Amino acid sequence: MTNPIESQTDLITAIAQYVHDSAPSDYEEAICVFEYFKEEDGSWSVGSQFSYSSNGKSVGDYLKDSHDKVPDLVAQLHGIMHSHTGGQWNAFVLSVKNGGAVNAKFKYD
């Protein structure tokens, strides 16, 4: 059986790689807000807002995900965290420092 904390870390790392890869090579920090929506019928969707800072300026852009994998990764993360802690977050902010730390902050209703 897989450790849920390791699974969460692996998913956040995979999502962070998309965030990192979506910014230009000289970015300082890239941030993406992911929103998770679940309907009563069990269907779900994921929205995102991506931006990065470069030379002290914030630039809004699109997350590069040509194969549409990130929504599935976000949904998997939501599922694992819900089954592990019972928490139901509806959004999280993922920040990636160029060459440095990754930080995730979850928002609960």
All heavy atoms as an XYZ file, in Angstrom:
847
protein
N       0.842     -1.179      0.000
C       0.000      0.000      0.000
C       0.887      1.243      0.000
O       1.869      1.321      0.717
C      -0.922     -0.024      1.210
C      -1.819      1.163      1.303
S      -3.015      0.954      2.631
C      -4.485      1.132      1.668
N       0.521      2.215     -0.781
C       1.296      3.440     -0.899
C       0.992      4.385      0.253
O      -0.150      4.537      0.666
C       0.962      4.138     -2.233
O       1.159      3.219     -3.295
C       1.828      5.345     -2.449
N       2.014      5.022      0.762
C       1.884      6.007      1.810
C       1.163      7.236      1.244
O       1.601      7.808      0.241
C       3.285      6.368      2.304
C       3.285      7.413      3.385
O       2.440      8.297      3.431
N       4.268      7.310      4.259
N       0.053      7.696      1.851
C      -0.695      8.830      1.295
C       0.114     10.126      1.257
O      -0.049     10.931      0.352
C      -1.914      8.963      2.197
C      -1.704      8.057      3.344
C      -0.605      7.119      3.017
N       1.003     10.323      2.231
C       1.834     11.534      2.232
C       2.795     11.503      1.048
O       2.975     12.521      0.369
C       2.605     11.677      3.565
C       1.657     11.780      4.753
C       3.563     12.864      3.507
C       0.754     12.997      4.748
N       3.382     10.363      0.769
C       4.268     10.242     -0.392
C       3.494     10.455     -1.690
O       3.979     11.123     -2.606
C       4.947      8.873     -0.417
C       6.029      8.701      0.611
C       6.640      7.304      0.600
O       6.451      6.560     -0.386
O       7.309      6.961      1.578
N       2.292      9.925     -1.764
C       1.461     10.112     -2.953
C       1.127     11.589     -3.150
O       1.185     12.103     -4.275
C       0.166      9.305     -2.840
O       0.441      7.930     -2.796
N       0.785     12.275     -2.065
C       0.488     13.711     -2.150
C       1.722     14.483     -2.619
O       1.623     15.348     -3.495
C       0.036     14.233     -0.787
C      -1.303     13.712     -0.339
C      -1.621     14.068      1.091
O      -1.265     15.140      1.573
N      -2.286     13.164      1.793
N       2.869     14.146     -2.045
C       4.117     14.811     -2.428
C       4.439     14.574     -3.892
O       4.825     15.503     -4.611
C       5.274     14.319     -1.529
O       4.945     14.606     -0.168
C       6.584     14.998     -1.891
N       4.263     13.349     -4.356
C       4.528     13.030     -5.764
C       3.610     13.813     -6.695
O       4.050     14.316     -7.736
C       4.365     11.528     -6.024
C       5.448     10.684     -5.365
O       6.479     11.245     -4.928
O       5.250      9.451     -5.278
N       2.336     13.928     -6.332
C       1.390     14.674     -7.162
C       1.706     16.166     -7.172
O       1.688     16.808     -8.230
C      -0.042     14.427     -6.690
C      -0.592     13.041     -7.013
C      -1.851     12.760     -6.213
C      -0.855     12.903     -8.504
N       2.023     16.724     -6.015
C       2.388     18.146     -5.956
C       3.656     18.396     -6.768
O       3.746     19.391     -7.498
C       2.533     18.620     -4.497
C       1.148     18.651     -3.830
C       3.211     19.986     -4.415
C       1.168     18.885     -2.331
N       4.614     17.492     -6.684
C       5.849     17.625     -7.469
C       5.552     17.591     -8.965
O       6.097     18.385     -9.732
C       6.846     16.507     -7.090
O       7.160     16.634     -5.694
C       8.111     16.581     -7.916
N       4.677     16.697     -9.383
C       4.317     16.598    -10.803
C       3.615     17.864    -11.278
O       3.906     18.390    -12.364
C       3.436     15.376    -11.045
N       2.701     18.390    -10.469
C       1.995     19.625    -10.820
C       2.980     20.794    -10.850
O       2.940     21.635    -11.754
C       0.830     19.893     -9.849
C      -0.220     18.771     -9.947
C       0.193     21.252    -10.121
C      -1.233     18.755     -8.806
N       3.876     20.842     -9.873
C       4.880     21.911     -9.813
C       5.769     21.906    -11.049
O       6.192     22.964    -11.518
C       5.730     21.776     -8.551
N       6.037     20.738    -11.606
C       6.856     20.662    -12.816
C       6.154     21.360    -13.985
O       6.794     22.065    -14.770
C       7.176     19.206    -13.168
C       8.188     19.074    -14.290
C       9.551     19.632    -13.918
O      10.117     19.295    -12.880
N      10.092     20.505    -14.751
N       4.844     21.191    -14.095
C       4.082     21.902    -15.137
C       4.150     23.413    -14.912
O       4.290     24.185    -15.873
C       2.620     21.450    -15.156
C       2.404     20.146    -15.874
C       2.366     18.949    -15.179
C       2.236     20.112    -17.256
C       2.166     17.743    -15.833
C       2.034     18.911    -17.929
C       2.004     17.735    -17.212
O       1.814     16.541    -17.863
N       4.036     23.842    -13.662
C       4.111     25.268    -13.345
C       5.491     25.800    -13.728
O       5.615     26.832    -14.402
C       3.783     25.522    -11.860
C       4.043     26.971    -11.467
C       2.330     25.134    -11.563
N       6.537     25.098    -13.333
C       7.909     25.490    -13.664
C       8.114     25.555    -15.176
O       8.663     26.532    -15.696
C       8.895     24.499    -13.029
C      10.300     24.656    -13.495
N      11.126     25.657    -13.037
C      11.024     23.949    -14.402
C      12.300     25.550    -13.638
N      12.259     24.526    -14.459
N       7.654     24.537    -15.879
C       7.853     24.461    -17.327
C       7.039     25.501    -18.101
O       7.337     25.772    -19.264
C       7.505     23.063    -17.848
C       8.491     22.002    -17.382
O       9.575     22.353    -16.880
O       8.149     20.808    -17.509
N       6.028     26.081    -17.465
C       5.179     27.068    -18.133
C       5.766     28.476    -18.096
O       5.312     29.352    -18.823
C       3.791     27.086    -17.490
O       3.144     25.841    -17.691
N       6.749     28.692    -17.259
C       7.372     30.010    -17.129
C       8.650     30.067    -17.962
O       9.262     29.025    -18.247
C       7.687     30.278    -15.658
N       9.075     31.277    -18.351
C      10.346     31.387    -19.074
C      11.516     31.013    -18.162
O      11.382     31.030    -16.929
C      10.403     32.857    -19.486
C       9.513     33.566    -18.521
C       8.447     32.570    -18.128
N      12.642     30.697    -18.741
C      13.778     30.200    -17.961
C      14.304     31.202    -16.934
O      14.897     30.802    -15.941
C      14.912     29.771    -18.889
O      15.361     30.880    -19.648
N      14.068     32.491    -17.130
C      14.589     33.499    -16.202
C      13.559     33.964    -15.166
O      13.755     34.991    -14.521
C      15.124     34.704    -16.978
C      14.022     35.450    -17.735
O      12.927     34.883    -17.942
O      14.274     36.612    -18.113
N      12.484     33.209    -14.981
C      11.464     33.640    -14.013
C      12.018     33.606    -12.594
O      12.955     32.873    -12.295
C      10.200     32.778    -14.128
C      10.259     31.429    -13.440
C       9.737     31.262    -12.165
C      10.825     30.321    -14.060
C       9.780     30.025    -11.522
C      10.868     29.089    -13.442
C      10.348     28.947    -12.166
O      10.395     27.727    -11.540
N      11.425     34.414    -11.741
C      11.804     34.437    -10.331
C      10.899     33.532     -9.504
O      11.363     32.736     -8.699
C      11.755     35.879     -9.807
C      12.797     36.763    -10.481
C      12.386     38.225    -10.545
O      11.352     38.603     -9.949
O      13.099     38.990    -11.202
N       9.592     33.680     -9.743
C       8.608     32.859     -9.057
C       7.417     32.645     -9.987
O       7.006     33.575    -10.682
C       8.130     33.524     -7.762
C       7.130     32.691     -6.979
C       6.710     33.333     -5.666
O       6.719     34.576     -5.565
O       6.370     32.578     -4.750
N       6.915     31.426    -10.006
C       5.713     31.103    -10.773
C       4.638     30.671     -9.788
O       4.916     29.945     -8.831
C       5.997     29.993    -11.778
N       3.413     31.153    -10.035
C       2.298     30.864     -9.135
C       1.107     30.406     -9.963
O       0.808     30.987    -11.002
C       1.903     32.115     -8.322
C       3.069     32.554     -7.440
C       0.653     31.857     -7.493
C       2.858     33.869     -6.747
N       0.452     29.364     -9.481
C      -0.767     28.921    -10.130
C      -1.810     28.629     -9.056
O      -1.523     27.934     -8.079
C      -0.532     27.682    -10.993
S      -1.871     27.388    -12.169
N      -2.981     29.203     -9.250
C      -4.119     28.945     -8.371
C      -4.981     27.896     -9.063
O      -5.401     28.089    -10.205
C      -4.942     30.224     -8.119
C      -6.144     29.918     -7.238
C      -4.078     31.316     -7.524
N      -5.194     26.791     -8.394
C      -6.032     25.723     -8.918
C      -7.313     25.678     -8.114
O      -7.285     25.676     -6.881
C      -5.323     24.371     -8.801
C      -4.082     24.263     -9.624
C      -2.840     24.491     -9.064
C      -4.156     23.932    -10.974
C      -1.686     24.389     -9.832
C      -3.017     23.838    -11.748
C      -1.783     24.071    -11.172
N      -8.445     25.644     -8.813
C      -9.744     25.515     -8.165
C     -10.340     24.172     -8.543
O     -10.301     23.781     -9.712
C     -10.675     26.636     -8.606
C     -10.195     28.005     -8.164
C     -11.084     29.104     -8.677
O     -11.235     29.208     -9.908
O     -11.622     29.848     -7.837
N     -10.876     23.494     -7.541
C     -11.479     22.173     -7.748
C     -12.966     22.294     -7.492
O     -13.388     22.733     -6.422
C     -10.848     21.151     -6.795
C     -11.421     19.774     -6.935
C     -10.967     18.925     -7.929
C     -12.411     19.318     -6.072
C     -11.491     17.643     -8.058
C     -12.937     18.040     -6.196
C     -12.467     17.216     -7.190
O     -12.992     15.953     -7.328
N     -13.753     21.929     -8.482
C     -15.208     21.989     -8.380
C     -15.770     20.578     -8.482
O     -15.439     19.855     -9.428
C     -15.804     22.827     -9.521
C     -15.233     24.208     -9.618
C     -14.210     24.487    -10.508
C     -15.729     25.232     -8.820
C     -13.678     25.766    -10.613
C     -15.202     26.516     -8.914
C     -14.175     26.781     -9.806
N     -16.604     20.198     -7.527
C     -17.257     18.896     -7.580
C     -18.764     19.106     -7.517
O     -19.263     19.808     -6.629
C     -16.804     17.994     -6.438
C     -17.342     16.591     -6.579
C     -16.631     15.610     -5.680
C     -17.127     14.214     -5.963
N     -16.417     13.208     -5.257
N     -19.455     18.492     -8.460
C     -20.904     18.615     -8.542
C     -21.583     17.506     -7.742
O     -20.959     16.494     -7.418
C     -21.349     18.551    -10.009
C     -20.733     19.627    -10.880
C     -21.100     21.041    -10.473
O     -22.213     21.242     -9.954
O     -20.264     21.943    -10.667
N     -22.849     17.681     -7.462
C     -23.609     16.678     -6.706
C     -23.673     15.335     -7.425
O     -23.781     14.294     -6.786
C     -25.016     17.188     -6.423
C     -25.042     18.296     -5.403
C     -26.440     18.764     -5.080
O     -27.404     18.007     -5.293
O     -26.565     19.900     -4.600
N     -23.610     15.355     -8.763
C     -23.670     14.102     -9.526
C     -22.330     13.371     -9.577
O     -22.203     12.332    -10.208
C     -24.186     14.356    -10.948
C     -23.229     15.181    -11.802
O     -22.143     15.579    -11.326
O     -23.590     15.449    -12.974
N     -21.301     13.923     -8.893
C     -19.994     13.279     -8.848
C     -19.025     13.800     -9.895
O     -17.833     13.490     -9.832
N     -19.499     14.558    -10.866
C     -18.591     15.107    -11.871
C     -17.741     16.213    -11.236
O     -18.100     16.773    -10.192
C     -19.372     15.640    -13.072
O     -20.196     16.720    -12.685
N     -16.630     16.516    -11.841
C     -15.724     17.521    -11.305
C     -15.062     18.291    -12.446
O     -15.061     17.838    -13.594
C     -14.664     16.889    -10.397
C     -13.861     15.806    -11.075
C     -14.140     14.465    -11.074
C     -12.700     15.968    -11.883
N     -13.207     13.793    -11.825
C     -12.304     14.691    -12.336
C     -11.932     17.066    -12.270
C     -11.194     14.486    -13.139
C     -10.823     16.855    -13.081
C     -10.469     15.570    -13.497
N     -14.509     19.430    -12.108
C     -13.720     20.210    -13.051
C     -12.644     20.957    -12.281
O     -12.735     21.131    -11.061
C     -14.595     21.176    -13.846
O     -15.174     22.127    -12.991
N     -11.623     21.383    -13.007
C     -10.505     22.097    -12.408
C     -10.258     23.362    -13.224
O     -10.180     23.304    -14.451
C      -9.226     21.225    -12.389
C      -8.014     22.032    -11.933
C      -9.418     20.013    -11.493
N     -10.144     24.485    -12.539
C      -9.774     25.740    -13.174
C      -8.402     26.152    -12.684
O      -7.953     25.721    -11.620
N      -7.719     26.975    -13.472
C      -6.397     27.433    -13.044
C      -6.141     28.851    -13.525
O      -6.665     29.275    -14.561
C      -5.306     26.498    -13.556
O      -5.242     26.517    -14.969
N      -5.347     29.571    -12.733
C      -4.865     30.896    -13.079
C      -3.367     30.896    -12.844
O      -2.911     30.713    -11.709
C      -5.516     31.971    -12.221
C      -6.991     32.155    -12.485
C      -7.560     33.232    -11.591
O      -7.517     33.107    -10.368
N      -8.086     34.276    -12.203
N      -2.600     31.103    -13.921
C      -1.146     31.017    -13.863
C      -0.516     32.387    -14.078
O      -0.981     33.166    -14.916
C      -0.653     30.050    -14.949
C       0.842     30.032    -15.110
C       1.636     29.445    -14.149
C       1.438     30.612    -16.215
C       3.025     29.435    -14.283
C       2.810     30.607    -16.363
C       3.607     30.012    -15.397
N       0.520     32.666    -13.316
C       1.313     33.869    -13.526
C       2.737     33.603    -13.055
O       2.999     32.641    -12.329
C       0.725     35.067    -12.772
O       0.776     34.843    -11.381
N       3.633     34.464    -13.493
C       5.022     34.367    -13.049
C       5.589     35.765    -12.921
O       5.063     36.726    -13.498
C       5.865     33.516    -14.008
C       5.977     34.084    -15.398
C       6.991     34.983    -15.724
C       5.069     33.740    -16.388
C       7.085     35.521    -16.998
C       5.159     34.265    -17.660
C       6.175     35.151    -17.963
O       6.270     35.686    -19.225
N       6.656     35.875    -12.145
C       7.336     37.162    -12.035
C       8.704     37.036    -12.690
O       9.389     36.008    -12.580
C       7.473     37.599    -10.577
O       8.190     36.654     -9.830
N       9.060     38.090    -13.414
C      10.349     38.152    -14.097
C      10.781     39.615    -14.106
O       9.980     40.494    -14.457
C      10.211     37.616    -15.523
O      11.447     37.650    -16.189
N      12.002     39.866    -13.685
C      12.515     41.238    -13.595
C      11.594     42.137    -12.776
O      11.366     43.294    -13.116
C      12.733     41.832    -14.988
C      13.777     41.077    -15.780
O      14.820     40.711    -15.245
N      13.495     40.822    -17.040
N      11.047     41.586    -11.719
C      10.206     42.360    -10.817
C       8.797     42.634    -11.320
O       8.037     43.341    -10.660
N       8.419     42.091    -12.465
C       7.081     42.321    -13.019
C       6.297     41.017    -13.020
O       6.835     39.956    -13.335
C       7.170     42.850    -14.443
C       7.783     44.221    -14.541
C       7.810     44.695    -15.969
C       8.495     46.055    -16.043
N       8.629     46.515    -17.413
N       5.007     41.113    -12.700
C       4.132     39.945    -12.732
C       3.482     39.850    -14.112
O       2.993     40.852    -14.645
C       3.064     40.069    -11.657
O       2.228     38.935    -11.665
N       3.487     38.645    -14.669
C       2.945     38.407    -16.002
C       1.926     37.277    -15.921
O       2.243     36.183    -15.452
C       4.072     38.009    -16.986
C       3.502     37.731    -18.370
C       5.156     39.079    -17.036
N       0.699     37.539    -16.357
C      -0.319     36.493    -16.446
C      -0.119     35.716    -17.730
O       0.210     36.288    -18.774
N      -0.278     34.425    -17.675
C      -0.056     33.584    -18.847
C      -0.918     32.338    -18.717
O      -1.707     32.205    -17.797
C       1.433     33.213    -18.941
C       1.886     32.879    -20.350
O       1.030     32.698    -21.245
O       3.115     32.793    -20.565
N      -0.737     31.419    -19.654
C      -1.445     30.150    -19.623
C      -0.517     29.044    -19.155
O       0.668     29.020    -19.520
C      -1.981     29.795    -21.016
C      -3.083     30.711    -21.469
C      -2.827     31.750    -22.348
C      -4.384     30.545    -20.998
C      -3.834     32.605    -22.753
C      -5.400     31.401    -21.400
C      -5.119     32.418    -22.272
O      -6.119     33.263    -22.664
N      -1.047     28.136    -18.388
C      -0.315     26.954    -17.974
C      -0.129     26.067    -19.191
O      -1.082     25.790    -19.914
C      -1.104     26.220    -16.881
C      -0.381     25.143    -16.107
C       0.748     25.746    -15.278
C      -1.361     24.435    -15.183
N       1.086     25.646    -19.442
C       1.363     24.796    -20.602
C       1.083     23.336    -20.224
O       1.808     22.741    -19.444
C       2.803     24.979    -21.064
C       3.056     26.362    -21.647
C       4.480     26.538    -22.098
C       4.692     27.876    -22.747
N       4.838     28.975    -21.817
N       0.024     22.810    -20.793
C      -0.430     21.452    -20.490
C      -1.129     20.911    -21.735
O      -2.339     20.701    -21.747
C      -1.377     21.491    -19.283
C      -1.903     20.120    -18.886
O      -1.325     19.101    -19.313
O      -2.910     20.079    -18.155
N      -0.374     20.697    -22.778
C      -0.954     20.335    -24.076
C      -1.710     19.008    -24.054
O      -2.583     18.785    -24.885
C       0.130     20.308    -25.151
O       1.113     19.336    -24.845
N      -1.412     18.138    -23.118
C      -2.096     16.845    -23.050
C      -3.169     16.823    -21.958
O      -3.710     15.759    -21.642
C      -1.091     15.717    -22.843
C      -0.122     15.589    -23.971
N      -0.487     15.170    -25.226
C       1.205     15.853    -24.040
C       0.569     15.167    -26.020
N       1.607     15.593    -25.325
N      -3.434     17.987    -21.369
C      -4.499     18.137    -20.370
C      -4.365     17.147    -19.205
O      -5.341     16.538    -18.773
C      -5.864     18.008    -21.052
C      -6.935     18.810    -20.337
O      -6.601     19.780    -19.648
O      -8.118     18.433    -20.457
N      -3.153     17.025    -18.684
C      -2.887     16.097    -17.580
C      -3.104     16.734    -16.203
O      -3.432     16.038    -15.247
C      -1.440     15.595    -17.654
C      -1.086     14.879    -18.923
C      -1.185     13.422    -18.738
C      -0.663     12.738    -20.004
N      -1.126     11.415    -20.121
N      -2.904     18.057    -16.105
C      -2.943     18.711    -14.797
C      -4.299     18.562    -14.106
O      -4.338     18.275    -12.903
C      -2.491     20.187    -14.903
C      -2.697     20.924    -13.586
C      -1.027     20.253    -15.322
N      -5.430     18.738    -14.806
C      -6.706     18.548    -14.092
C      -6.823     17.167    -13.433
O      -7.321     17.057    -12.298
C      -7.757     18.733    -15.188
C      -7.104     19.650    -16.168
C      -5.655     19.221    -16.174
N      -6.362     16.123    -14.101
C      -6.405     14.786    -13.501
C      -5.493     14.693    -12.281
O      -5.842     14.062    -11.280
C      -6.016     13.718    -14.522
C      -7.088     13.498    -15.574
O      -8.284     13.706    -15.270
O      -6.737     13.114    -16.706
N      -4.305     15.319    -12.354
C      -3.392     15.313    -11.210
C      -4.010     16.042    -10.020
O      -3.919     15.573     -8.887
C      -2.052     15.955    -11.592
C      -1.226     15.234    -12.651
C      -0.035     16.099    -13.064
C      -0.760     13.881    -12.147
N      -4.659     17.185    -10.285
C      -5.314     17.945     -9.220
C      -6.458     17.121     -8.610
O      -6.604     17.061     -7.383
C      -5.822     19.307     -9.743
C      -6.692     20.005     -8.711
C      -4.647     20.200    -10.146
N      -7.247     16.466     -9.445
C      -8.348     15.637     -8.947
C      -7.817     14.459     -8.119
O      -8.395     14.120     -7.075
C      -9.198     15.131    -10.112
N      -6.732     13.853     -8.562
C      -6.124     12.759     -7.790
C      -5.645     13.270     -6.435
O      -5.855     12.611     -5.408
C      -4.949     12.156     -8.546
C      -5.327     11.326     -9.748
C      -4.087     10.860    -10.500
O      -3.077     10.499     -9.898
N      -4.156     10.884    -11.822
N      -5.008     14.452     -6.431
C      -4.531     15.042     -5.180
C      -5.708     15.299     -4.239
O      -5.642     14.971     -3.052
C      -3.781     16.344     -5.475
C      -3.242     17.094     -4.269
C      -2.215     16.255     -3.515
C      -2.631     18.427     -4.707
N      -6.789     15.847     -4.773
C      -7.976     16.103     -3.950
C      -8.500     14.792     -3.359
O      -8.807     14.718     -2.167
C      -9.063     16.790     -4.780
C     -10.233     17.233     -3.969
N     -11.283     16.391     -3.663
C     -10.512     18.413     -3.380
C     -12.155     17.042     -2.928
N     -11.712     18.281     -2.743
N      -8.594     13.764     -4.179
C      -9.103     12.479     -3.712
C      -8.248     11.852     -2.628
O      -8.768     11.358     -1.616
N      -6.940     11.873     -2.819
C      -6.037     11.276     -1.824
C      -6.089     12.054     -0.516
O      -6.148     11.466      0.563
C      -4.596     11.212     -2.378
C      -4.495     10.130     -3.454
C      -3.585     10.950     -1.269
C      -3.195     10.125     -4.215
N      -6.087     13.376     -0.621
C      -6.122     14.183      0.610
C      -7.452     14.017      1.333
O      -7.480     13.939      2.564
C      -5.838     15.643      0.285
C      -4.391     15.882     -0.124
S      -4.030     17.599     -0.528
C      -4.020     18.317      1.111
N      -8.544     13.942      0.574
C      -9.856     13.751      1.209
C      -9.928     12.399      1.910
O     -10.406     12.303      3.048
C     -10.975     13.882      0.182
C     -12.333     13.641      0.754
N     -12.885     14.466      1.708
C     -13.228     12.657      0.539
C     -14.065     13.993      2.056
N     -14.308     12.900      1.360
N      -9.445     11.351      1.260
C      -9.505     10.026      1.884
C      -8.540      9.915      3.066
O      -8.799      9.171      4.008
C      -9.238      8.921      0.864
O      -7.916      8.967      0.406
N      -7.452     10.675      3.052
C      -6.456     10.603      4.116
C      -6.861     11.435      5.332
O      -6.696     10.997      6.471
C      -5.087     11.058      3.582
C      -3.983     10.986      4.581
N      -3.241     12.085      4.929
C      -3.497      9.965      5.318
C      -2.345     11.734      5.834
N      -2.479     10.455      6.087
N      -7.387     12.650      5.096
C      -7.672     13.552      6.215
C      -9.152     13.879      6.381
O      -9.538     14.432      7.408
C      -6.932     14.904      6.031
O      -7.464     15.571      4.890
C      -5.443     14.704      5.869
N      -9.947     13.600      5.349
C     -11.356     13.970      5.394
C     -11.602     15.411      4.991
O     -12.740     15.845      4.893
N     -10.522     16.167      4.765
C     -10.647     17.569      4.374
C     -11.150     17.724      2.953
O     -10.898     16.886      2.096
N     -11.890     18.794      2.725
C     -12.444     19.072      1.389
C     -11.974     20.449      0.947
O     -12.713     21.418      1.027
C     -13.983     19.052      1.435
C     -14.564     17.685      1.586
C     -14.820     17.034      0.238
O     -14.055     17.141     -0.702
N     -15.923     16.333      0.144
N     -10.741     20.573      0.462
C     -10.313     21.878     -0.038
C     -10.973     22.134     -1.387
O     -11.335     21.223     -2.103
C      -8.785     21.977     -0.129
C      -8.079     20.888     -0.880
C      -7.507     19.770     -0.340
C      -7.852     20.795     -2.294
N      -6.943     19.001     -1.325
C      -7.136     19.608     -2.544
C      -8.177     21.604     -3.389
C      -6.744     19.212     -3.816
C      -7.792     21.207     -4.658
C      -7.077     20.027     -4.856
N     -11.139     23.415     -1.690
C     -11.747     23.779     -2.965
C     -10.770     24.518     -3.877
O     -11.082     24.779     -5.028
C     -13.021     24.599     -2.767
C     -12.765     25.870     -1.992
O     -11.646     26.178     -1.612
N     -13.831     26.610     -1.736
N      -9.598     24.865     -3.340
C      -8.574     25.534     -4.142
C      -7.229     25.391     -3.449
O      -7.166     25.162     -2.235
C      -8.913     27.006     -4.327
N      -6.172     25.531     -4.229
C      -4.848     25.655     -3.633
C      -3.975     26.513     -4.522
O      -4.177     26.616     -5.725
C      -4.207     24.300     -3.310
C      -3.697     23.496     -4.465
C      -2.345     23.490     -4.781
C      -4.549     22.711     -5.214
C      -1.870     22.720     -5.827
C      -4.090     21.935     -6.254
C      -2.729     21.941     -6.567
N      -3.029     27.164     -3.860
C      -2.071     28.024     -4.542
C      -0.731     27.304     -4.497
O      -0.249     26.936     -3.424
C      -1.956     29.404     -3.844
C      -0.916     30.263     -4.543
C      -3.310     30.086     -3.786
N      -0.153     27.121     -5.667
C       1.148     26.464     -5.773
C       2.149     27.504     -6.260
O       1.955     28.100     -7.321
C       1.073     25.295     -6.758
C       2.285     24.389     -6.815
C       2.448     23.638     -5.500
C       2.138     23.387     -7.947
N       3.165     27.759     -5.456
C       4.208     28.699     -5.863
C       5.524     27.942     -6.005
O       5.837     27.061     -5.199
C       4.339     29.851     -4.870
O       4.753     29.389     -3.610
N       6.241     28.298     -7.054
C       7.505     27.645     -7.369
C       8.559     28.732     -7.545
O       8.415     29.611     -8.394
C       7.394     26.808     -8.671
C       8.717     26.147     -9.000
C       6.279     25.780     -8.560
N       9.587     28.702     -6.733
C      10.720     29.614     -6.887
C      11.684     28.979     -7.893
O      11.952     27.781     -7.830
C      11.440     29.821     -5.566
C      10.570     30.370     -4.466
C      10.687     31.837     -4.384
C       9.944     32.306     -3.148
N       9.634     33.683     -3.173
N      12.196     29.777     -8.801
C      13.115     29.255     -9.812
C      14.366     28.712     -9.127
O      15.089     29.452     -8.464
C      13.485     30.355    -10.812
C      14.121     29.794    -12.065
O      14.388     28.608    -12.172
N      14.350     30.659    -13.026
N      14.592     27.422     -9.269
C      15.742     26.779     -8.645
C      15.591     26.566     -7.157
O      16.565     26.281     -6.463
N      14.363     26.693     -6.655
C      14.185     26.613     -5.217
C      12.938     25.896     -4.783
O      12.495     24.930     -5.400
N      12.365     26.434     -3.745
C      11.281     25.777     -3.033
C       9.947     25.797     -3.774
O       9.663     26.681     -4.566
C      11.102     26.455     -1.668
N       9.158     24.782     -3.449
C       7.770     24.672     -3.902
C       6.907     24.789     -2.657
O       7.205     24.176     -1.625
C       7.523     23.313     -4.604
C       6.043     23.110     -4.898
C       8.358     23.202     -5.864
N       5.848     25.594     -2.743
C       4.978     25.795     -1.594
C       3.536     25.633     -2.043
O       3.144     26.175     -3.076
C       5.210     27.190     -1.008
C       4.463     27.408      0.278
O       3.963     26.473      0.891
N       4.378     28.649      0.702
N       2.749     24.894     -1.281
C       1.330     24.713     -1.580
C       0.510     25.162     -0.375
O       0.811     24.773      0.757
C       1.031     23.255     -1.903
N      -0.495     26.005     -0.633
C      -1.409     26.453      0.413
C      -2.817     26.100     -0.021
O      -3.257     26.513     -1.092
C      -1.285     27.965      0.627
C       0.030     28.374      1.220
C       0.082     29.850      1.482
C       1.441     30.210      2.039
N       1.587     31.632      2.272
N      -3.511     25.342      0.808
C      -4.841     24.859      0.487
C      -5.904     25.720      1.128
O      -5.748     26.185      2.255
C      -4.987     23.396      0.920
C      -4.090     22.479      0.144
C      -2.777     22.260      0.552
C      -4.544     21.881     -1.008
C      -1.943     21.444     -0.193
C      -3.707     21.064     -1.757
C      -2.401     20.848     -1.338
N      -6.994     25.949      0.386
C      -8.102     26.768      0.872
C      -9.319     25.863      1.068
O      -9.719     25.143      0.167
C      -8.433     27.864     -0.137
C      -7.288     28.835     -0.346
C      -7.648     29.873     -1.368
C      -6.474     30.819     -1.588
N      -6.807     31.867     -2.555
N      -9.879     25.950      2.266
C     -11.056     25.164      2.616
C     -12.232     26.098      2.825
O     -12.070     27.216      3.314
C     -10.801     24.375      3.915
C      -9.710     23.351      3.797
C      -8.372     23.709      3.906
C     -10.010     22.025      3.565
C      -7.368     22.762      3.799
C      -9.013     21.065      3.451
C      -7.691     21.455      3.574
O      -6.699     20.513      3.449
N     -13.423     25.633      2.458
C     -14.626     26.425      2.745
C     -15.077     26.216      4.147
O     -14.930     25.258      4.767
C     -15.772     26.028      1.794
C     -15.759     26.892      0.534
O     -15.039     27.903      0.494
O     -16.487     26.535     -0.390
